[in-house]
Amino acid sequence: MSVTVDLDTVLRRGVAEIIPADEFHRKLASGRRLRLKQGFDPSRPDLHLGHAVGLRKLRQLQDLGHEVVVIVGDWTAQIGDPSGQSATRPMLSAAEVRANAQTYLEQFFLVVDRARATVRWQSEWYGGFGLADVIRLTSTFTVAQMLQREDFARRYEAGSPISVTELLYPLLQAYDSVAIQADVEFGGTDQKFNCLVGRELQRATGQPPQSVFLVPILVGTDGAQKMSKSLDNYIALNEPPNDVFGKVMSIPDTLVRSYFELLTDVPLEQIDGFGGNPMDLKKRLAREIVTQFHGAAAAGAAQAEFERIFQRREQPTEMPDYRLGALERTLDFSAFLELLTAAGLAASKSEARRLVAQGAVLVDGRRVPSGTQTLALRAGAVLRRGRHFVRLV
């Protein structure tokens, strides 16, 4: 992926807050190559377009001559950072952390230039940490300071438990900045507190404090909540082109402008001047996003496939087969629900039942009625749920 922008675009477009802005501007004006810190917790391996908002900023600054330092949180993955959630994440084994990190980095470098980035693992500095080091680290902050973090304060007021390990997390993330002598730390607005702790810890240890560069939180495809795999409102960076295109086409019209602004290089004056058919705008947006991760040819093919399926009501050119040992001519409704689940069109029989009730399941282009008792099927029949098709063989 290549991103070509000017400095004004870097500082204004897709930026929530820079702390402090004037200090960051002075660092850029110094001509010095800045160390840009981006940390991640490999408790999950997948990246989505919400992550791409910040990754695009890193790539833009790389193109201006600065260095990205990626911190793999192989230590803090064992602690968990709720970031506004009500429960902590489970601890992972070292093997799980390594596997997740490898997948994460492959996706990370779909946007960020690997040749101009350095990967660092927390275990490089925490592997030798002893109890005395931990005590010295905790002595730099008070419990009152930790409770200034919004989700900690909310849980404390509600009487919900907050473990000591959770209170340690911002300090451990902050020490990463000390270990690599970060000039700037990047994160979403939900990471503001942790990034500021890094700034203060650097100051306390005699280092120049890092600037904090915060990007907006991308709303998911449901149009309501932040993009998240757990909420199933996400578009993964490594999804096939057809799936990315189709999911972008499914977003509410109200999100189109923000997606253009945060995820593309289309000039803002063009975005503001857009008019006409919302379908055409979404197609342009979907092409822009697919092109970034898969190329222009794949974007064109994905658009053609979308138009074939959703506008001309034709079947896709390719679809997976689901092979049955013997295909009965007639299935009762319960057996049909089991078939939908086994073929991967539903996660469970209860979800399959709900999808049929919503009119979301089709057999050979015909909607399965909600009150169906039995279904006649044939070899070669095509089952469909939304953008997902399966041929019975």
N, C-alpha and C positions, 0 to 999 in steps of 0.2 A: 504494500500500500504506500502511496506517495501523497503527501500533503504539502501544498505550497501556499504559504500565507505570509502576510506582512505582520510586523510587530503590533500594529494597532488591532488587528484581528485577534491576535493571541491574547491581548490584554482586555478585550471588550466582549468578544463573542463567546457565548457558552461559559461565562465566568460568573460565579455566585458572589465570591468575595476574595480579596487578596489582603493579607494581614502581615504587616502594614503595607499599604500600596506604595507609598513613597519610597520606602526602604527597598522593596522589590525592584522598583524602577531604577534606583541607584545601582543596584547589583547588575542589572542588565546593561546599564550605561557604562559600567566599568570596563567592559570588554573582556572580563575574565570568564573562563569557561565554568559554568555553574554545575554543581552536583545536585541533580533533581531526584529526590527520594520518593519512591512509590513502594509501599509495603503491601503484602497480602497474606491473609491467613488461609493456608491450604486445607481448611476443613471441608471445602467442597471444590471439585475440580473445574467447574464450568464457569465460563465468562459469557456475558450477554451484552446487548447494546447499551445497557445502563453503565457498564464498566467502560465501554468504548468512548463515552463522553470525556472522561479524564485521560484515557490513553491517547486520544487524538491531540490533546493539549501537550502531552509529553512528546509526541512525534513532531508537532509544530516547533517546539523549543529545541528538539534535536536538530531539526533542519536549520535552526538559527545558530547551531554550533555548540549546544550544551549537552552534557552527559546525563543519561538516565541510570540510576542505581536502583535495581529491583531487590527488595528485601523479601526473602522467603521466610515467613514466620513459622519455621518448623518447631520453635520452642513455644510460642504463644498459641499455636494450634492446640496445644494440650491444656490450655487454660480456658479459652473461649471469651469472646467479647460480645455481650448482648446487643450493643448498639441500638437500644430502645426496645429490644425484645424482652419478653417476660421470663425467658428461660435461657440457661447457658447452653453452649454447644457441647456435645460429648467429646471426651478425650479420644485421641486417635493414636494408633500405633505408629512407630517410625516408618514402617513399610507403607501404611496408608498415606501418611504425610508425603512421602517421596513420590508415590504414584500420582496423587492429586497435584502435586507441584509440577511434575513433568507435563501433565495435560494442560495445566494452567499456563505454563510458560509457552507451550506451543501456540496457544490462543493469544497470549499476550503479544507475541512477536508477529501476529497477523497485522498488528497496527504499529507497534514500536519497532524501530530498526534494531535488530539483534546486534549488528556490527558496531553500533554506537551505544551499547548498553552493557552494564556490568551486573552480574547476578551475585548476590551475597546471601548467605544462610545465617540465620541468627545463632545457630550452634557454633559458628566461628568464634563468637565472643561469650556466649552464655555457657558453652561447654565447660569452661574453666571457672565459672562463677561458684563461689562458696557462700556460706551463710553470712560471713562478714561483709561480702560484697552486696548481698541482698539488704542487710541492715543499713549499710551506708546509702543505698539507693532509696530506701523508704524514708530515711531521715530528711530528704530534701523536700518532702511534701507533707501536708497535714490531712487528717481525715476531713476536716471542713473544706479544704480545697477540692478533695475528691468528690464531695457531695455537691459541688457546684455543677457537676455533670448532670444533665437534665434527667436521664433515665435513672441514675442512682438516686437523685433527690426524690423523684416520683415514687420509686420503690421503697425508699426509706420512710417517706411520709405514710405510705400505705401499709407499712409493717411487713412488707415482703422481704424475703431473705436476700442478702448481698454477701457473697463469700469474700474472704480476704483475698483469694486468688483473683477474683474479678477486680478488686481495687488495685491489685498489682499490675493488671494489664496495661493501663495507660502509661505507667512508669517503664514497663518493659519496652513498649513501643517507642517511648520517648528516648530510651537509652540507645535504640537503633540509630537515632539521629546523631547521638554523640559518637557512636562507634564508627560511623562512616563520614562524620563531619559534614552533614547535609547543609546545603545552602537554601534549599526550598523543599518543603514537603507537600505532596499532593494528596487530595482526598475529596470525598463527597462532603456535603454540608453536615451529614450525620457524624463525621469524624473530626469536627472542629475542635472539640475539647481535647481529644487525644493529641492532635497536631500541636495545639498550643502548649500542652504539657512538654512536648519535645523542645519547643522554643525556650521554655523556662529552664528545663534541665540543662540545655546547652549553656545558657547564661550562667547557671550556678556552677558549672564545671569549667568556666573560663573560655568557652568557645563563643564565637559570634553567633547570635541566635538566628535560626532559620526563619525564612519567610514561610507563610502558609498560603497555599493556593487551593481554593475550594471551588468545586464545580457543582452545578445543579444536579439534583436527583431526577433521573428520567422516570416519568410515569409509564407504567406498563400498558400492555395492549388492552387491558380492561378499562383504561381511561380513568381509573380511580386511585390506585395505590402504586407505590414505587415498584419498578420492575424487579421481579424476584422469582427464582425458580420455585420456591416453596409455595408461591401464590399462583403458579402456572400462568403467569401473564408476561412471559419473557420471550425474547428472540435471541437464541444462542449464536455466538460468533461462528461456530463451526457447523451450524445446520446446513443442509443442502440448499442450493439456490432457490429451488421451487418452494421450499418451506418458508425461507426468509421472505420471499416475494409475497406469498400468500398471507403470512402473518402481518406484514406491513399493510397490506390492503385491508386487513380486518380492524385496524385501529380506528377509534372514533375520529370524526372530522376535526374535533377540537384539538387534537394532538398534532395535526399535520404540520403546523407552523413550527412548533417547538422541536419536532423531529428534524425538520429541515435545518433549523438553526444549530442544533446540538450535534447532529450526526452527519452533516454534509458540508461541502464547500460552496454551495450555491449562494451567490451574493445576496445579502439581506434585502437590498432594494428589489431584487427579482422576487424574493419570497413575498414581500409586502405588496408587490404589484400583481401577484397571482390572482386570477379570477376564473370564472367559468365552472366547468364540471368538476366536482370533488373527486370523481373517479379518475379523471386525467391527472389531477395533482398527486393523488396517491400512487398512480403508476410511475410518475416521474420520481417521486420519493423512493419507491421500492427499487427502481432501476439504479438510482444513485447509491443506495445502501448495498445492494447485491454486487454492484460493480466494485465497490471497495474491497470486498472479501473474496470475490470469485472471478472478477473480470467482466468486461463489457459483453463478451459473447455469451457467457452464462446468464447475464442479466437479460439479454434479448430473448434467449431460449426460455427463461423463467416467465417472462411476460407473455410469450406466445402460448405457453402451457396454461397459464392462468386464464387467458382469454378463451382458449379452447374449452376449458372445463367450466368456468363460471359464467361466461358470456354466451358461448355457443352451445353449452350444455352437453359437450362431448366427453368421452372418457379420456383419461391421460394416455400418452403414448406408451408409457411403461408403468407397471404397478407390480407389487409383490404377489406371489401366489401363496395360497394356503392349501396345503395338500392334506386330504383326508383319506383314510384307509378305504372307506366306503361312504359315498354320499347318498343319504336317504332322500327319496323323492319328497317326503313330507316330514317336517320337524314340528314338534309341539313348541309352544312359546318358550318354555323353560330351556329346552335344548337349543333353541335359536339364540337365547341370551348367552348360553355357555359357548356357542360358536363365536359370537361377537367378541367374547373375552379371550378365547383361545387364539383368535385371528389377530389380536392386538388392537381392535377397534374400541375396546373399553377396558378399563382397569379391573372391573369386577362385574358380577351379575347385576348388582344394584345400580351401578353406573349405566350398564347397558339398558336396563329397564327404564331408567330416567331419560336416556337419550332417545329411546323409542317413543316415550311419552311426549317428548319435546318435538317430535317429528324430524329428528336429526339423522335417522338411519334410513338408507335407501337400498333396495335390491333391484338391480338392473334399471336404475333411474326412477323407480317408483317408491314413494315414501311408504314405510311400513306403518299401517294404522295402529293407533294406540291400543285398541281392543282386540288385537289379533290373537287367535287361539292356536292356529297352525299356519305354517308357511310351506309352500311348494318351492323347492329349489332344484337347480339343474347344474350339471357339470359345466363350468365356464361362467357361472353366475358371478356378477360383480357386486360386492358389498361396499357401501360408501358411508362414511361419517365425516362430514365437512370436507377437508382437503385430503382425507385419507381413504384410499381404495385398496381392496383386496379381491383377487380373483380366486374362486374356488376351483380346484382341480382334483 
